[in-house]
């Protein structure tokens, strides 16, 4: 029989073990629940959108939107440039593309475009060029597993779209674009927004 004097110690030890076990369980659950770019790419790769019925298709697209909205900005940007993302987009209708882009664009993009259009033309041009450069660097970074690599990597934005966006004004061009074009422009808009929020575009000499 346990010595009565040792009983409080045993109870305390048991409580500590229980608290530690709960903390570890919570950590594991939180770690597994955290959405990462790798997890989204795995979801895209294992889900064949073209084989789903209308109900399951809508559910899959909603799940993708939920995942994308939980990603940090840099991972959301690179995920939009992933080959698996592109593969999904090829099987989506224009309505589905438009809905997904609207659901996953970060808040404040409209305000960002308004502010961006007020910058001098040369500053806007430089901002687009710098953003595209950073997008190319992000895509070629070996840490972005599952991304386009090497010679098979298409440009972040086609040369034609770059010229049209610069000529028409990015805000006007985006608002009048098709869902497919908006999807292609989305990573660029996110990169420009990040530059504006960081104050990089407003620094002297830029």
C-alpha positions as semicolon CSV with decimal commas, in nm:
position;residue;x (nm);y (nm);z (nm)
1;X;0,000;0,000;0,000
2;X;0,127;0,348;-0,087
3;X;0,257;0,558;0,198
4;X;0,004;0,841;0,257
5;X;0,290;1,090;0,256
6;X;0,383;0,984;-0,097
7;X;0,030;1,005;-0,235
8;X;0,035;1,382;-0,315
9;X;0,366;1,337;-0,494
10;X;0,227;1,053;-0,702
11;X;-0,082;1,253;-0,790
12;X;0,131;1,553;-0,889
13;X;0,355;1,332;-1,102
14;X;0,052;1,180;-1,270
15;X;-0,089;1,523;-1,346
16;X;0,241;1,637;-1,495
17;X;0,252;1,332;-1,719
18;X;-0,109;1,394;-1,828
19;X;-0,040;1,761;-1,902
20;X;0,274;1,671;-2,097
21;X;0,084;1,409;-2,297
22;X;-0,194;1,657;-2,378
23;X;0,060;1,921;-2,480
24;X;0,237;1,678;-2,711
25;X;-0,092;1,564;-2,862
26;X;-0,191;1,926;-2,920
27;X;0,143;1,997;-3,084
28;X;0,112;1,700;-3,318
29;X;-0,246;1,791;-3,410
30;X;-0,153;2,155;-3,472
31;X;0,148;2,055;-3,681
32;X;-0,057;1,819;-3,896
33;X;-0,337;2,074;-3,931
34;X;-0,107;2,354;-4,047
35;X;-0,147;2,422;-4,417
36;X;0,175;2,450;-4,619
37;X;0,252;2,489;-4,986
38;X;0,368;2,127;-4,991
39;X;0,038;2,010;-4,844
40;X;-0,160;2,206;-5,105
41;X;0,050;2,065;-5,388
42;X;-0,007;1,713;-5,252
43;X;-0,381;1,781;-5,243
44;X;-0,377;1,907;-5,601
45;X;-0,173;1,606;-5,717
46;X;-0,392;1,341;-5,555
47;X;-0,727;1,493;-5,656
48;X;-0,834;1,447;-6,018
49;X;-1,087;1,725;-6,064
50;X;-1,198;1,596;-6,404
51;X;-1,326;1,270;-6,252
52;X;-1,545;1,429;-5,984
53;X;-1,920;1,483;-6,011
54;X;-2,060;1,834;-5,974
55;X;-2,113;1,811;-5,597
56;X;-1,769;1,666;-5,519
57;X;-1,609;1,906;-5,765
58;X;-1,757;2,207;-5,585
59;X;-1,644;2,061;-5,253
60;X;-1,290;2,009;-5,384
61;X;-1,269;2,365;-5,513
62;X;-1,393;2,503;-5,181
63;X;-1,131;2,296;-4,999
64;X;-0,861;2,434;-5,228
65;X;-0,977;2,791;-5,161
66;X;-0,971;2,726;-4,786
67;X;-0,619;2,586;-4,808
68;X;-0,494;2,876;-5,020
69;X;-0,634;3,134;-4,779
70;X;-0,441;2,975;-4,492
71;X;-0,105;2,992;-4,670
72;X;0,150;3,265;-4,597
73;X;0,173;3,514;-4,888
74;X;0,503;3,376;-5,027
75;X;0,374;3,018;-5,032
76;X;0,041;3,122;-5,184
77;X;0,230;3,303;-5,461
78;X;0,454;3,007;-5,548
79;X;0,162;2,763;-5,527
80;X;-0,022;2,968;-5,791
81;X;0,278;2,914;-6,020
82;X;0,291;2,538;-5,960
83;X;0,239;2,289;-6,241
84;X;-0,029;2,107;-6,038
85;X;-0,223;2,433;-6,000
86;X;-0,196;2,486;-6,376
87;X;-0,318;2,133;-6,438
88;X;-0,629;2,195;-6,229
89;X;-0,699;2,520;-6,406
90;X;-0,703;2,350;-6,744
91;X;-0,998;2,136;-6,634
92;X;-1,198;2,418;-6,476
93;X;-1,476;2,619;-6,637
94;X;-1,447;2,998;-6,666
95;X;-1,702;3,035;-6,387
96;X;-1,501;2,805;-6,159
97;X;-1,178;2,989;-6,239
98;X;-1,335;3,326;-6,166
99;X;-1,488;3,207;-5,840
100;X;-1,160;3,054;-5,721
101;X;-0,955;3,363;-5,801
102;X;-1,205;3,590;-5,626
103;X;-1,210;3,360;-5,323
104;X;-0,832;3,338;-5,290
105;X;-0,708;3,686;-5,374
106;X;-0,572;3,859;-5,063
107;X;-0,774;4,142;-4,914
108;X;-0,676;4,492;-5,016
109;X;-0,588;4,410;-5,378
110;X;-0,839;4,661;-5,516
111;X;-0,698;4,936;-5,295
112;X;-0,346;4,832;-5,390
113;X;-0,426;4,860;-5,762
114;X;-0,574;5,206;-5,710
115;X;-0,260;5,321;-5,530
116;X;-0,037;5,151;-5,786
117;X;-0,205;5,334;-6,076
118;X;-0,121;5,667;-5,910
119;X;0,252;5,598;-5,928
120;X;0,456;5,752;-6,214
121;X;0,463;5,530;-6,527
122;X;0,836;5,458;-6,496
123;X;0,790;5,349;-6,135
124;X;0,503;5,116;-6,230
125;X;0,711;4,965;-6,508
126;X;1,005;4,912;-6,274
127;X;0,777;4,760;-6,009
128;X;0,639;4,506;-6,258
129;X;0,988;4,415;-6,379
130;X;1,122;4,374;-6,025
131;X;0,821;4,168;-5,920
132;X;0,860;3,935;-6,218
133;X;1,228;3,894;-6,134
134;X;1,147;3,793;-5,777
135;X;0,881;3,551;-5,907
136;X;1,137;3,385;-6,137
137;X;1,379;3,356;-5,845
138;X;1,109;3,204;-5,623
139;X;1,015;2,953;-5,891
140;X;1,375;2,841;-5,944
141;X;1,448;2,812;-5,570
142;X;1,518;2,441;-5,501
143;X;1,343;2,475;-5,165
144;X;1,013;2,512;-5,351
145;X;0,970;2,139;-5,405
146;X;0,722;2,050;-5,676
147;X;0,769;2,377;-5,863
148;X;0,869;2,413;-6,224
149;X;1,241;2,366;-6,258
150;X;1,505;2,421;-6,525
151;X;1,432;2,468;-6,892
152;X;1,074;2,347;-6,869
153;X;0,978;2,641;-6,647
154;X;0,754;2,889;-6,835
155;X;0,793;3,260;-6,758
156;X;0,593;3,387;-6,457
157;X;0,389;3,596;-6,700
158;X;0,391;3,575;-7,079
159;X;0,565;3,856;-7,264
160;X;0,237;3,948;-7,433
161;X;0,057;3,985;-7,099
162;X;0,343;4,192;-6,960
163;X;0,316;4,437;-7,249
164;X;-0,063;4,456;-7,235
165;X;-0,066;4,508;-6,859
166;X;0,188;4,788;-6,883
167;X;0,014;4,955;-7,178
168;X;-0,343;4,942;-7,044
169;X;-0,263;5,006;-6,680
170;X;-0,253;4,707;-6,449
171;X;-0,573;4,790;-6,263
172;X;-0,784;4,846;-6,572
173;X;-0,633;4,548;-6,747
174;X;-0,704;4,317;-6,452
175;X;-1,064;4,431;-6,407
176;X;-1,142;4,373;-6,776
177;X;-0,957;4,042;-6,808
178;X;-1,094;3,692;-6,841
179;X;-1,079;3,449;-6,550
180;X;-0,782;3,274;-6,711
181;X;-0,587;3,599;-6,745
182;X;-0,674;3,700;-6,389
183;X;-0,532;3,367;-6,275
184;X;-0,207;3,437;-6,459
185;X;-0,190;3,788;-6,314
186;X;-0,269;3,684;-5,955
187;X;0,091;3,598;-5,849
188;X;0,214;3,928;-5,995
189;X;-0,052;4,127;-5,809
190;X;0,036;3,954;-5,483
191;X;0,406;4,027;-5,533
192;X;0,340;4,394;-5,610
193;X;0,111;4,420;-5,309
194;X;0,382;4,274;-5,089
195;X;0,631;4,529;-5,224
196;X;0,394;4,817;-5,155
197;X;0,312;4,696;-4,804
198;X;0,682;4,661;-4,723
199;X;0,745;5,015;-4,846
200;X;0,995;4,892;-5,104
201;X;0,821;5,074;-5,390
202;X;0,829;5,404;-5,204
203;X;1,199;5,405;-5,127
204;X;1,406;5,673;-5,304
205;X;1,572;5,558;-5,622
206;X;1,320;5,283;-5,692
